[in-house]
C-alpha cells in the first residue's frame, strides 16, 4: 500500500514538474509551443528547402526581404516579386553576395497583387524559368493605422483587394500547377490579427480573418493531395517597414510618424521561424512575443478573458497612436 502511495506521489510530482517546465517555456516563448518543438526537434530548413523553387511575394522589404536572404543562404532557387522592381534588383544583388546562387537562380518578377489579370502570366513566367514551383510564399500586403469612424470606405476596399483577393488570385494559378504535380506548399503570411481583433486595424483584421477562413477551408478541399500543404504564418509585431506603408484614413494620406520599432521581434527571427514552419508543414504558426502570444492562446481557449484583455490593451493602443508613438510600445518588452 505504501509503495502504491509513493508511486502515485512520484507520478503526481513528475506531472507537476512537467507542467512547470512547459509554463517556463511558454513564458519565454516567441512562438507557439508546437512551432518551438519543431524548431528544436523537427526537420531543418537547411535540409528541406535546399534546391526548392520558392516564389516570395512582397520580397522588396520587411519579412519578405529577410525570407529571401535566408532562403538564398539555404540554397533555394528564388522568384521574388513586388511592385518596385528597383528594390527587387537590390535584394537580388545582396542574395548573390551572401550565397552561392548564380544569376539565373534568382528571377526578379515585378508583380502588382491588385492587378489580378496579370497573375496567370506571372505564374507562367516562373514556370517557364524554373519548370516548377515548390513553395509559394504569399507575403505581399499592407497594414492599417486608423479608426473606423475616421476612415473612408474606399480604404477598406483597397485593403481587401490587396491583402485578400490579390492573395487568393495568385494562389489559384499556382495551386493548379501544384495539383498537376500532386505536391507543393502554399504559405501565407497572415497575422495574429487574423486570430484576434484590435483597434486601429479593423480593415486589416478583416482581411487577415478572411485569409484564415479561406485557407482553412481550402485545406479541407485538398485531402486527395496529401503532399500539398497549406501553411499559415501569424506574426505579431515585427521590426519592418510595414508601419511606414500602412493604410490610413484615406488613400492619399500616409502615416506621419511610424515611431520606434526596436521593441518588436527582429525580422530575422520571424523569418527563421517561418522557414521552420514551412520545413515541418506546421498548419498554423503563431510567431510573437508576449503579450500578443498570450492573447492568441486566450482567444483560442478563453475568449471571454481575451475580450477583456484586448479592451484594456486596445485603449492604450489608441492613446499611443494619438500621441505619435508606436501603438504597441507600451506593453512590448524592450529588446537589447
Secondary structure, DSSP 8 states (H G I E B T S, - for coil): -HHHHHHHHHHHHHHHHHHHHHHHHHHT-SB-HHHHHHHHHS--HHHHSTT-EEEEESTTSHHHHHHHHHHHHHT-EEEEEES-HHHHHHHHHHHHHHSS--GGGEEEEE--TT-GGGHHHHHHHHHHHHS--SEEEE-----B---GGGS-HHHHHHHIIIIIIHHHHHHHHHHHHHHHHT-EEEEEE--GGGTS--TT-HHHHHHHHHHHHHHHHHHHHTTT-TTEEEEEEEE-SBSSSTTTT-B-SSTT---S-----TTSB-HHHHHHHHHHHHHTT-SEEEE--TTHHHHHHHHHH-HHHHHHHHHHHHHHHHHHHHHTS-TTGGGS----
